Amino acid sequence: MVMAQHLFRAFEVSERVQDAKPVFAGRVVQKRIADLPAGDVLIRLAFSSLNYKDALSASGNRGVTRSYPHVPGIDAAGTLVHCADARFKVGDAVIVTGHDLGMNTAGGFAEYIRVPADWVVPLPDGMTLQQSMALGTAGLTAALCVDKLLHNGLTPAQGDVLVTGATGGVGSIAVALLGKLGFAVTACTGKPRETDYLHAIGARHVISREEVMQGSAKPLLTPRWAGAIDVAGGELLGAILRSLSEGGSVACCGLVSAAEFPITTYPFILRGVNLLGVDSVRIDHGKRREIWRKLAAQWQVPHLEIMGKVISFKELESELEAILEGRGKGRRILDVCA
Ligand SMILES: NC(=O)c1ccc[n+]([C@@H]2O[C@H](COP(=O)([O-])OP(=O)(O)OC[C@H]3O[C@@H](n4cnc5c(N)ncnc54)[C@H](OP(=O)(O)O)[C@@H]3O)[C@@H](O)[C@H]2O)c1
């Protein structure tokens, strides 16, 4: 039994005013179990992981987190220490991603979280807690993108599949998973120095963002991609839609470049292309569990050891900065016990 006064470590982001402007900074503080929000389930965390949204929350983005001080961390994996829900029992190994975790609910950059039982997914057989956070929201999202593309009929025989933001979290896992499923993956990156990394995780070709956008003022471009997974939005997404082959699909899940994108109706009405939206935050619980089970079995993502690096609280702030500046590479797993 963990007592309400029990102290634990958490990475808390606070706001202060400097030169009449708000400044946000994080530090490791001691919190009490009683400080956690109400919930059916108390979880002693083993690992969390870093995502683009965490970098936004830690830097004061009000679209992600309304008020500070706040503990970010949209991903968490650990063991139940208290449970008021018949679906789980103390000692169960579980994963929590998405919902409101780390946004306006104290998140996974801590030794404990307390959440509603509806947010909890049992750790699937064949997966460790560390592996679940090597995947995290990035892995779930990449797998949801692949799932949507397959449901829309994409097969390896149709041709090359493009992945943008390929050295990032979602991008790296998308490259590796598509490669495992037999697709010829073209990785689009702003980091040409990471070409060897991208080949090592499963990319057949590596190209620059500029190459994807070449001639992109035209309403239709030469058909190049049977499918695509896009984390960027903006000009890149517009160019991808214009270069999809007849009936091709792009799974759109991010906005690291921009939320808006320039497009006409021509690719849709002359080539029948599909724009597929992917949301890992509010997907149906059954779908969430199905995808996690797949990731532990037939969709086990290869090369996680190349893309993942385990970090401690000490490195958290600099790693979040790297993500915000687009310097992130692969996945960062937070060992909350280190
Ligand atoms: N829909 C959902 O449920 C969902 C879930 C997870 C993430 N997301 C979104 O997906 C995006 C990626 O998340 P993540 O966790 O993978 O982030 P990440 O690890 O920081 O990776 C983002 C990558 O995007 C590329 N990039 C950065 N700036 C760019 C720009 N201006 N134009 C084009 N590419 C740029 C970089 O890769 P290269 O240098 O290799 O190009 C960067 O490493 C974010 O927008 C995030 O909010 C959405």
The ligand as a MOL file (V3000), in Angstrom:
LIG
                    3D

  0  0  0     0  0            999 V3000
M  V30 BEGIN CTAB
M  V30 COUNTS 48 52 0 0 0
M  V30 BEGIN ATOM
M  V30 1 N -1.8550 12.2640 -34.6560 0
M  V30 2 C -1.3450 11.7210 -33.5700 0
M  V30 3 O -1.9950 11.0140 -32.8180 0
M  V30 4 C 0.1020 11.9460 -33.2990 0
M  V30 5 C 0.8250 11.0830 -32.4510 0
M  V30 6 C 2.2160 11.2760 -32.3070 0
M  V30 7 C 2.8200 12.3560 -32.9430 0
M  V30 8 N 2.0720 13.1880 -33.7030 0 CHG=1
M  V30 9 C 2.6730 14.3170 -34.3990 0
M  V30 10 O 3.5950 13.8020 -35.3240 0
M  V30 11 C 4.6680 14.7230 -35.4740 0
M  V30 12 C 5.9890 13.9910 -35.2090 0
M  V30 13 O 6.0400 13.5590 -33.8670 0
M  V30 14 P 7.3450 12.8300 -33.3090 0
M  V30 15 O 7.0790 12.5060 -31.8770 0
M  V30 16 O 7.7770 11.7820 -34.2700 0 CHG=-1
M  V30 17 O 8.3910 14.0550 -33.3630 0
M  V30 18 P 10.0090 14.0110 -33.4640 0
M  V30 19 O 10.5160 12.7510 -32.8810 0
M  V30 20 O 10.4510 15.3040 -32.9330 0
M  V30 21 O 10.2680 13.9370 -35.0390 0
M  V30 22 C 9.8900 14.9770 -35.8890 0
M  V30 23 C 10.7830 14.9380 -37.1190 0
M  V30 24 O 10.1720 15.7490 -38.1190 0
M  V30 25 C 11.1820 16.2840 -38.9650 0
M  V30 26 N 11.0260 17.7400 -39.0380 0
M  V30 27 C 11.3280 18.6550 -38.0940 0
M  V30 28 N 11.0280 19.8870 -38.5100 0
M  V30 29 C 10.5000 19.7410 -39.7590 0
M  V30 30 C 10.0120 20.6510 -40.7360 0
M  V30 31 N 9.9920 21.9750 -40.5150 0
M  V30 32 N 9.5660 20.1610 -41.9060 0
M  V30 33 C 9.5770 18.8360 -42.1410 0
M  V30 34 N 10.0350 17.9180 -41.2630 0
M  V30 35 C 10.4910 18.3730 -40.0840 0
M  V30 36 C 12.5280 15.8970 -38.3560 0
M  V30 37 O 12.9520 14.6860 -39.0160 0
M  V30 38 P 13.9100 14.7170 -40.3190 0
M  V30 39 O 15.0400 15.6360 -39.9870 0
M  V30 40 O 14.3170 13.3030 -40.5100 0
M  V30 41 O 13.0810 15.2670 -41.4610 0
M  V30 42 C 12.1670 15.5540 -36.9240 0
M  V30 43 O 13.0880 14.6790 -36.3400 0
M  V30 44 C 4.3670 15.8700 -34.5080 0
M  V30 45 O 3.6820 16.8860 -35.1970 0
M  V30 46 C 3.4490 15.2380 -33.4860 0
M  V30 47 O 2.6250 16.1880 -32.8500 0
M  V30 48 C 0.7390 13.0120 -33.8780 0
M  V30 END ATOM
M  V30 BEGIN BOND
M  V30 1 1 1 2
M  V30 2 2 2 3
M  V30 3 1 2 4
M  V30 4 1 4 5
M  V30 5 2 4 48
M  V30 6 2 5 6
M  V30 7 1 6 7
M  V30 8 2 7 8
M  V30 9 1 8 9
M  V30 10 1 8 48
M  V30 11 1 9 10
M  V30 12 1 9 46
M  V30 13 1 10 11
M  V30 14 1 11 12
M  V30 15 1 11 44
M  V30 16 1 12 13
M  V30 17 1 13 14
M  V30 18 2 14 15
M  V30 19 1 14 16
M  V30 20 1 14 17
M  V30 21 1 17 18
M  V30 22 2 18 19
M  V30 23 1 18 20
M  V30 24 1 18 21
M  V30 25 1 21 22
M  V30 26 1 22 23
M  V30 27 1 23 24
M  V30 28 1 23 42
M  V30 29 1 24 25
M  V30 30 1 25 26
M  V30 31 1 25 36
M  V30 32 1 26 27
M  V30 33 1 26 35
M  V30 34 2 27 28
M  V30 35 1 28 29
M  V30 36 1 29 30
M  V30 37 2 29 35
M  V30 38 1 30 31
M  V30 39 2 30 32
M  V30 40 1 32 33
M  V30 41 2 33 34
M  V30 42 1 34 35
M  V30 43 1 36 37
M  V30 44 1 36 42
M  V30 45 1 37 38
M  V30 46 2 38 39
M  V30 47 1 38 40
M  V30 48 1 38 41
M  V30 49 1 42 43
M  V30 50 1 44 45
M  V30 51 1 44 46
M  V30 52 1 46 47
M  V30 END BOND
M  V30 END CTAB
M  END
